Amino acid sequence: MAATMPINVKVTHHDDEARVSQANGYGKAAAPPSASPETKDHDVSTAFSKQAAQSIAPFLANHIPQRGAEFDGFEDYLPPATPRNKSNTKYCYRHRPDLKCRRQANEPSMDQLQNELAMLPQSDQEGITHVWSLFSAAPSKHRELMLQGILAQCCFPQLSFISAAVRDLIKIDFLSTLPTEIGLRILCFLDPTSICKAAQVSQQWSRLADDDVVWHRMCEQHINQKCTKCGWGLPLLDQKRLRSEKRQIQLKASGKCHENGNGHTQEQETAVISAVPDIEGERSRKRASPSAAETPGTPRKRMRTPIRNDHGSGSDPSPRLQAWKDVYKDRFKIGTNWKYGRHSMRRFRGHNNGVMCLQFDDNILASGSYDSTIKLWNMRSGEAIRTLRGHTLGIRCLQYDESKLVSGSLDRTVKIWDLESGTLLSTLTGHTGGVIGLHFDGSLVASGSEDNTVRLWNFKDKSTAVLRGHTDWVNAVKIDSTSRTLFSASDDCTVCLWDLDTKRCIKTFTGHVGQVQQVLPLPAEFDFTSPEDSSASEPAKNASKLYRDVGDDDNRPLPPKYMLTGGLDSTIRLWNVHTGDCVRTFFGHIEGVWGLAADALRVVSAANDGLVKIWDPQTGKCDRTITNHTAPVTCVGLSDRRICTGSEDHDIRIYSFCSESEEQ
């Protein structure tokens, strides 16, 4: 039997019984004034039953036959062999006569309604019940007409009562009512705080708010970029993993995801997902193994954490991956630690002279010192694993990857070492002055020297080349293989951009008033908006100026759009490479800047004043200053969770922004 949706009805007794009878349509059945109350109620009830049999019963027979069985002669109004009438109008989700069970009012409201109804005389109870039945059976258009008539007869107290009651009734649990896919889509537009609050509303909301679709989207919005809403970004995740799982997330959101026993979809990855930033393609030359190193300016991408299965260690070849909400939570903790400067500090001691260069990843730290040695450290225990000896003077620069370590020294040589065994593999000679800067990418090694030149060493064809143009020491070099260009910083206060194909300088950046010690091209995902940056209006025109003198085709990849430089004039400068303009200058150090590291979220600098500063590249403000070294800080490294610094006080200090459990 179809349920009845009760409505709130307030009955007001008036002294004029004729008005009551007339308003309810019972004027013809009213008893004379001289009749006793008992006789009057009986006559009204009898008259109403006859009236209902003639007017209400046909209406119920047309819409809800089950409700009319209580009237005498109701069967006469039923059409023979006629199927149940289907609704010809659209109903809201609360009232649908085509369903067997419709939504009822909550139990407390129903009890209160029945209690108030029981206090009325029998005739009034029957009349009100029939009015409810008539309204419940009516289609949408009929209901609106009935309500318009009722509202037109209501006085202000009754309208006030309706307004208070409707305020709560129109609140709809839209997430439970809408399809799951639409509910997930709505939640994807919320910020993390709102999603967490939504999860506390009900079990249904909690299930949707904890879904991987929502938190995967949240991770995408904050990966390696600052969110415009909350003002901070998540550490960089592994884009290959994001790309491989994006198809699964999209299928789940659309309701087409079919999973096997291991929790993986049976759909094959057939297309590149455009919604994920294409960082992996641009940085394919960067290693992604857990034991690989992080260059000081480019933190290693991190994968979602595998979780052991519950049936043993390693029995399942496809380990269960950490939920995206947990991934976001871990990154959020690290992000807030960066924001508020919460970190732990460890000190590595072992060098007998100032530390001049370093590089680290999650497992290994490599450092070079004026004591002519290179030390490899265990990042967890802080113990020295190995010491590489071979250079005769101080080590000024180094870099390593999965298999090899390359170092440059004031003894005018570049040495290549086996990273695992520490064996010296090769020595490159050619510079007439000390080597104070180097960088390698793939098979190409570039070194800068006190002899004012940059030398290129190609391991594939065994060729070498010399780039001449600087008039003073070359302190730092950086290769960009994608655009086949090289950046160099010199004591002549300039930075040069070189074409590796023609071996010519295609652009010179001037602005520093002191020797430029560092140059650092920023990753492609770094974005900067400022009125001082004029490249946004004419990007193609400005970029084409770089190769105008070279005569290359238009399809040649462009160099990174932005770069950072640090000099002994105590400033850090942000440059637009395509236009050659300095778009921002960072002031704060009181002595020369020796070390520089950056990613898409922050800039870290080390200076001769013994300070380490963390900067916001968008605003140019110093977020944090670290003062632990007792001598000039000569080098700095940066990852998504740590800062590593080396100083002339012989110490290496690591500042970790993750929890102690993650550190161990």
N, C-alpha and C positions, 0 to 999 in steps of 0.2 A: 504494500500500500504506500502510495506516495506520501512523503512527509509534508507537514504544513509549516511554512515559514511565518512565525508569529510576528506581529508588529506591535509597537507600543501604542496603546489607545488610552486616552484619559477621559473618563466619563465625569461630566459635571452635572450635578442635580440642580435644576432650576425650580423656582416656585411655580412657574407657569407650566403645568403639565401639558397644556395644549401645544406649546412651542416645542416641547420635547417630542411629542408624538408627531408633530408636523415635520420636524427636522429629520426624523428617522423614517418617515414615510408610512407611519402607522396611524395616521389621523382617522381613517375610516374605522379602525378597530378599537378606538379608545372607548372606555366605559364612561357612562354618565357620571357627573360629579357626586351624585347621591349614593352611588354604589359603594359598598364596603371595600377596603383595600384588598382583602383576599379575593373577593369576586372580581375586582378590577384586574388583578394579576392573572387570574385564571382565564378571563376573557381575552386579555392581550396575548397570552401564550397560545391560546387556541387559534386566534385570528392570525397570529404570525406564522404558525405552522401551515395554515392553508395558503397564506401569501407565499411562503417559501416554496411550497410544492408547485406553485404556478410560475414563479419568477426565478428562484435560485436553482432549482433542480435542472431546468433545461440548460442553464449556463454551465453547471458542473458536468452534466452529461456530455457537453461538447468538448470540455477541456480535460477534466479529471473524473472519469466515471466512477472510480472507487470512492470518492467523497460523497456521492449522491445517494448511496444505497440506504441511508438512514431516513430518506423521505418516502412517504407512501406514494405508490404509483410511479416511482422513479423509472421503472422499467419501460413505461410507455414512451419516455422521451429518448430512449436509446435507439439509434438507427440499427436496423437488423443487419447482421453480418458485416458490420462496418469496422475496419481495423482502427486501432487507437489513433486519434488525430495527432499528427506530428506538428510541432510548433512551426509556424510560418514567420516567426520573427526571431531576432537575435536576443539572447538573454545574457545577463552578466553571469559571472562564474558562481555567484551565490544561488541564483534561481534558474534552474534548468528543468522544465517539466519533462524533457525527453529522457532524463536520467531516472533510475529507480529510487535513488536516495539523494536528496538534496541537502545542502548544508543547513544545520539547525543553529539556533542561537545558543550561546554558551549556557551551561547548566544553572549557574546562579541567576542569570537573567530570566531563564525559563521558570524557575521556582518562584521568583518574585512576581512574575506575570500571573502564574496560576493562583498564587495566594491573593493577589488583588482581585482577580476574577471571581474567586470563591466568595468574596465578601459581598458581591452584588446579588440582587434577586434573581430567581431562576429565569424569568423572562428576559432580563438584561443579559444574562450569560448566553442564552440561546441567540439573541440578536447579535451580540458581539462576535460569537463564534461563527455565525453564518457570514458576517461581513468579512471576517478573516478568510474564510473558505472562498468566498467570491473573489477577493483580491488575490489569493494564492493561485487560483485557477486562471486568472486573466493573463493574456499575452502582454508584452511590453507596452504597446500603445495604449491598451485599455488601462493598465496600471497608471501610466502617466496621467491619463484623463481623470481617473479616480482621485489621484493625489492632488491634482490641480483643484478639483472640486472641494476636497477636504481642506486644503490650505486656504481656499477662499473663504471658508466659514470659520477659520480659527481666529481667536482673539490673541492679543499679545502674550499673555502668560503661556498659552498653548504653543505659540510659535517659538517662544524662548525654550520651552521643553524640547521641542523638535530639534532646535539648533544644537542643544547640548547633547542630545542622543545621537544625532547624525555625525557629530564631530568624531566620535569613536568608531561608528559603524563604517565610515568611508575609508578607514585605514585598512589597506589590503596587503597581505603577505605576498608581494609580487614575485619574489624569488621562488616561493613554493608553487605559485600558480603558473608562472611562465615555464616554457621548456628549459631543460637544463642548459642547452647551448646558449640560449639568450641570457640566462642568469649568469653564466660564466663570463659572457661578453660584457655585461654590465659591471661586474666586479673588477674586470681588467682596467676600468677607467678610474678606479679609486687609488688613493695613496696607501702605503703600507699600514699606517695607523688606522685609517678607516676600515681597511679589510680586517684587521685584528678585532676592532670593535664589532663589526658585522658578524664575526664568528661567535660572539657571545650572545646573539639574539636567540637562536634556537639550534637544535641539532641539525635541521635541514640547512640552515645558513652556515653552520660550522662546517658541514660536509662540503658545501660549495666553496666556501672561503679558503679551505685547506687544499683545494684541488691543485694538481700540478700545472694545469693550464693557466691559472691565475698567477702563480708564483714564478712560473717560467717567463711569463710576460713581464712581471715585475723585475726579474733579473735582467731581462733584455733592456729595459728602460734605463737601468742604472749601470750597465756594464761599461767600465772604463770611460765614463763621462759624468759630468755633474748634472744632476736632475734640476730642472728649472723650478720645481715645486719645493723640494726639501733642501736643495743647495749642496748636496754631497753625492758622491758616486761610489759604486762598489769596486773592489779590486777586480782586475782583469780575469775573466774566466777563459777556459779553453774553447775557442771558437769552433774547432772541429767537432767537439762534442755537442755544442749548441746546434751546429748545422745538422748533425746526424739525427738529433732528437726533435728537431723542429717539425718535421713531417709527422711524427707520431703525435706530438702535441696538437697539431692542427686537425688531424683525423679524430682525435678524442674530443676536441671542441665541437666538431661537426657531427659527432655521434656515429662515425664510420670506422672507429678503431677496433680492430680484432686482435687480441693478444693471445700468445701461446702460453705454455706453462711457465716459462721463464720470465714472463712479463714483457716480452718484446713483441712488437707488431709484426704481422705477416706481410704488411705492405713493404715494398722495396723503395728505397730512396731513388727517385727518378728525376728530380730537378733540384737546382740550387734555390734555396729559400731566400728570397730577396729581402725579407724583413730582418735577417741577421746581418750585422755589419760585416763586410767582406774583409776582415782583418787577416784571416788565415792565408788568403791568396797573396795579399800584399807582403806578408811576412813569412812566406813559406821557407825562406832560407833560415829562419830562426828555429832552433831545435825545440822539441816538445817533450823529450824524455824526462822522467823525474830526476835523473842524475845530471841533467844538462845545466849549464851555467846561465846566470842572468847577467847581461851586460849592465853597467851602472845606470844607463839611461832607459833600458827597456826591460821591465820585469817579465819573468817567464809566465806564460799562460798556464792556468791551473784547471784541472779537470774536476768534475764532480767526484766526490769521495766514494770509492767502493765500500760496501758494507758486507761483512761476512754473513753467509746464510746461517740459518738456525740449526742446520743438521750437521754441522761440522766445519772444519777449516779447509777450504779449497776443494770440496767435493763437487761443487757446482761450477762448471766452467764459465758460467755467465753470472758473476756476482751481482747482487741487488745493489742498485745505485741509490745514493742519498736523495731524499725527496727535495724538490726545488725550494720548498719552504725552509727546510733546514739549511740548504745552501745559502739562501738569502739571509737567514738568521746569522749564520757564521760570518758572512761578509758584512752584515750590518754591525755586528759587534766590533769588527776590525775598523769599519768606517767611523763609528762613534769614538773609538779610541784615538784615531787620527784627529778627529775634530776637536776633542777635548785634551789632547796631549797625554793620554794615559799610556804609559809604556814601561817596560822593564829594561834594564841595562846590564850588559855583560862586558867584561874586559879581557882581551887576549894579549898576553905579554910573552915575548920571546925574541924580538929583534933587538939588536944592540945599537941601532941608530934609527933615525927618523923613518917612518913609513911613508913612501911616496906614491904608491899606487895599490889598488886592490880591485878584486871582483869576487862576487859570491853568488851562490844559489842556495837551495834548501839544505844541501849536504856538505858542500865544500866552500871554503874561502881561500883565495890565493892573494898573497900580499908580497910586494917588493919593497926593498929598503935600501937606504944608503950604505948598509953593511954588506952589500954585494950579494945578498941571498934572496931566494924566493921561498916562502913557506906556504905549505898547504895545511889548512886547519880543518878539523872536524867541527861542523857548525853546532852540533848538539852538545858534545862534550867540551869543546873549547881547547882540545889538545892539538898540538902540532903533529900532523900525520907524516910529513916528509919535508925535507929541506933540499932545495935545488941549488947546487953550487957550480959555477962555471964562469960567470962574469967576474971581471977584475975591478970594476968600479960600480958605483951605485946604480940600482935599478930604478928607472924613471917611469916605465910603462909596461903593462902586460895585458894579455887577453887570452882566454881559453874557451874551448868548446868540448864536445864529448871525448875527443881523443887526444888533442894536442894543446900545448900552451906556448904562446909566443911572447917573448920578452925583449925589451929594448933597454940599453944601458949607456951610461956615459963613456963606456969603453969603445964606443962607435960601432957596436955589433948588434945584430938582431939574432936571437937564438930560438930554436924550435925544440920543444921538449915533448916526450911522451908523457901524457898526463897520468896514466895509471902506474907506470914503473918509475917515472922520473928520469928516464934516460935522455941524454942530449941527442937529438936526431940530426940537427943541421945548424950551421952558423952562416948568417948572411952578412957579407961585408960590402962596403962601397961608400959609406958616409965618411967624410973627413972631419966630422965633429960628433959629439955625443948624441945618441938617439934619445929624444925626450918625449916623443909621441908616436903611437902606432895604432893601427886598426886593420883587422882582416875580415873579409867576407867571402866565404867559399874558397876559391883558389887564389885570390888576390890579396896581397899584403901591402899596406901603405905605411911608410914611416916618415916622421918629421925630425929634423936634426938641427943642431947648432950651426951647421954649414949653410943654413938658409934655404935648403932644398927639401923637396918631397920625393922619395924614391918609391917606385912600384915594383913589386916582385910577383910574377905570375908563375904558379907552380905547374900549370898545365903545359905551357909551351916553353917554360924556363926562360922567359924573356924578362927584361928589366927596362925601366924608363925613369927619367928624371924630370920633375916639374920645377921650373925656375921662374921666379917672379917676385918672391918676397925679398925684402932687403934686410931682414933680421931673422933671429931664430924662429923656427917653426915649432910651436909648442904642442899642437894637437891636430889630428887629422881624423876625418870620418868619411867612409865610403858609403855611397848609396847605389847599390847594384841595379836597382830597378830603373833609374834614370841614367845610369852610367856616368855619374858625376862624383866629385870628391870635394869636401870642405876642408879648409886648412886655416888655422889661427896662428898669428905670428906676433913677435915682439915689435913689429913695425906698425902696430895698432890697427891692422886691417885683417879682414877675413876674406879669403878668395874662394870662388866656386870654379872648379876645374871640369873640363870635358875630358873624360877618360878615353874617348875615341881619338880626338885630335890632340890631346895633351896640351890644350890651351886654356888659359884663364878666361872665362866667359862673363864673370861679374866680380866686382870688388866692393865689399861693404866697409864703409868708413863711418866713424862716429865715436868710437872709444878714444879717450885721451891718454890711456895707459896701455901697457902691453897686454894683448889679448891672450889669456892662458887656456881658455876652453872654448870649444864650439860643439854644439849638440843639436843635430836635426831632430825635430819632434815627430812623433808618430802621426800617421795619416789621420787617425781618429781625433787628434787634438783640434779643437775648434776655438776660435777667438773672434769676438765681436767687439769692435771699438770704432768710434768716429774717426780715430786717427788712421785706421786701416782702410785705405781707399781701393783695395783690390776687389772688394765684393761687387762693385758696379761693372768693372771691365776685367774679369779674370782671364779671359782668353787673350786679350790684347796685351795685358801685362806679362803673362807667361811667355808669349811669343818673343818678347824682347830678349829672353835668355839665349835663344838659339839663332838670333837674327844674323850674327856674324859667322855662325858655324855652317849654316846652309843645310841643316838637317830637315827631314820630312816632318810634316805636322803630326804624324802618328807617334812620335817619340814620347815616351813617358816623361812627365815633368818631375823635377826634384821635389822633396818635401816642401810644403808651403811655408812652414815656420821653422825657425831655428833660434836657439839660445846661445848667447856668448857671455863669458865672464872675463873681466880684466883687472889689472892692478890699479885701475882708477876707482876701485871699490864699488863698481856698478855691475848689474846684470842687465842685458838688453835682449828684448824679444824682437825678432826681425821677420818681416814678410819677405821671403826669398824671391818671390815672383816680381815684386816691385822694387826691392832693395831698400824699403823704408823701415826705420826703427819704430815699431808701433807701441812699445812700452819699455820703460826703464825702471828697474827695481833698485830703490835706495834703502840702505839699512846698515850695511857693513861699513866699518870705519877704517878698514885696511883692505888690501888687495884680495880678490877672489881667486882661489887656487883650484877648487873642485866644484863640479857642477853635475847634477843628475836630475832627471825629470821624466815624468810620464804624462798621460793625458789629464791627470787630476791635480798634480802638485809639482813644485820645483823645490829642490834641496840644494843649498850652496854651503861651501866650506871656505873659510877665509883665513888670512894671516892674523886676524884679530882673535883667533882661537874660538870663534863662534860658528855654530851650525844653525842655519835658518831654514825654515819651511815656509814656502810662499804659495799664495793663491795666484795662479797665472792669469785668471780672469780680471781680478781687481788690482793686482800688483801689491797687495798688502802682505805683510809678514804675519803668518798665523802663529808661529811658535819659534822660540830661540832656545837652543840647547847649549849649555855652558858647562861642560865637564872636562874638556881637555885643558891642559896647563901650558900648551905651546901652540903655535900655528897649526891649523888643520889643513893638510895638503891634498887629501883625496876623500871622496865620498861615493858611496854606492846606494842604490835605491831599489827596493822591490815592493810588491803590494803589501807586505807586512813588516818590513824592516828597513832601517837605515844603518849603514855601516860606514864608519869614519876612521881614517888613519891620520896620525899626527907626528910632529917632530918630537913629541914626548915619548916616542917608541911604542905607544899603545895603539891598539885597535879596539874600538868600542862599537858594540852592536846594540841598537835600540829596537826592541821588538814591541809591536803594537797588537800582537795576538795574545791569547790567554796562555797561562803557564802550561796547561795540559797540551795545547797545540805545540808549544815550544819544545816539549819533551817528546 
